[in-house]
Amino acid sequence: MKERQDAWTEENDLLLAETVLRHVREGSTQLNAFEEVGDKLNRTSAACGFRWNAVVRHTYEKALQLAKKQRKQRMRALGQSQNAKKRLLYTPPVPVLEEFSNEMTEPTVSNFPAQATTANVHAPLSLDQVIVFLQSMGSQTHDISLLQDENSNLLKENHELKVKNAELEKRVAQLEQNSTTIQEDYETLMKIMNRARKFVLLEDEERPSTKFKMDRNGNLEKLAE
């Protein structure tokens, strides 16, 4: 009976990833890989499948695509059709009915079929319920992939906005510097004009006034200085 409740470690995730990639590469199924890892880690295959789809797969997405490509090349080299029945690499021990029931009810996830979340959680699960659960995990993986793409686009847009903001801040700083320079030039020009005005007034004050006298005919005559 598998009742392991402790957290996953990096070594567990690495074992899960390596096992899944090996099964895919050699023409087996991911479900078969989950069964092998579950027996090694004393976890249920459903728990391993949930961990793979929810956490580990995103890190090894490129490796998974490469493994699928290698599987196609291997099948082509062996002259097998891609629709041929997949070869299972691992044969799990056959559990008794009670153990099978406990294993299939261990993972408590929100998207588990309603038939498995009734009041009697220890009731035996049917094969149809297991298939529905695995299909729901596949749908969840697709949704997570869409969210990752959207997050990637948002990060790209955020980076572009940061670049534009940096350019605008640089332009604002340049304009502020130009404004300061213009203000200093204006103040310097005003000082020069004030000095010139004072100089003109000073010359007018120092210049002697012109004297005139009136002759017999009533005409003004400038006197020599």
WOKA-V910108 format. One record per pair of residues at least 24 apart in sequence whose C-alpha atoms are under 8 Angstrom apart, sorted by the first residue. I is the first residue (numbers start at 0). J is the second residue. D is the distance in whole Angstrom. If there is no record, write none. Layout:
i: {I I}
j: {J J}
d: {D D}
This chain:
i: {0 0 0 1 1 1 1 1 1 2 2 2 2 3 3 11 12 15 15 16 16 16 16 20 20 20 21 22 22 23 23 23 23 24 24 24 24 24 25 25 26 26 26 26 26 27 27 27 27 28 28 28 31 31 31 31 32 34 34 35 35 35 38 43 43 43 43 45 45 46 46 49 52 52 52 53 96 97 99 100 110 110 111}
j: {98 101 102 41 42 43 98 101 102 41 42 102 105 41 42 40 55 47 51 51 55 56 59 62 63 66 66 87 88 63 66 67 70 66 67 68 69 70 70 73 70 74 85 86 87 85 86 87 88 85 86 87 87 88 89 90 89 89 91 89 90 91 91 102 103 105 106 103 106 105 106 136 136 137 140 140 123 123 123 124 135 136 135}
d: {5 7 7 6 6 7 8 7 6 8 7 8 7 7 6 8 6 7 7 8 7 8 7 7 6 6 8 8 7 8 6 6 7 5 6 8 6 5 6 8 6 8 6 6 8 5 5 5 6 7 8 7 6 7 6 8 7 8 7 6 8 7 8 6 7 7 8 7 7 8 6 7 7 8 6 7 8 8 8 6 7 8 8}
